[in-house]
């Protein structure tokens, strides 16, 4: 049992440090001129939702609080990247959608980000290792969801 605890914590520490190091590398990249990383997260989430998303759905996907998400959406709306529309299923809510300008920005930044991620991931891992890493990461997410430990990013909504 003690060995399992130690190994689990060593694995977590390695995973955490790898993720934090790579996230810092991606955040410091020169691709965030049009939009910041959190803004891109919103644009990406909206790019996969043809009917748009409610603020609460965006919060779950991008991992921001409701007040933080509301401010971020307001900034994106002022810049013409997103628009609000009435939610047909709930008169009290609105849905956030990408504008044509938002779609273009998401595609440009997304393509540059995807290339940077691919370079970073393939400099140390071969295709077989990438498959194993993806599958292990999805298993960790699935386990957290099964146990009710999180309501955050589902495997279908991973940002690429």
Secondary structure, DSSP 8 states (H G I E B T S, - for coil): -HHHHHHHHHHHHHHHHHHHHHHHHHHTSTT-SSS-HHHHHHHHHHHT-TT-B-HHHHHHHHT--HHHHHHHHHHHHHTTSEEEEEETTEEEEEEEEE-HHHHHHHHHHHHHHHHHHHHHHHTT--HHHHHHHHHHHHHHHHHHHHTTS--S--GGG---
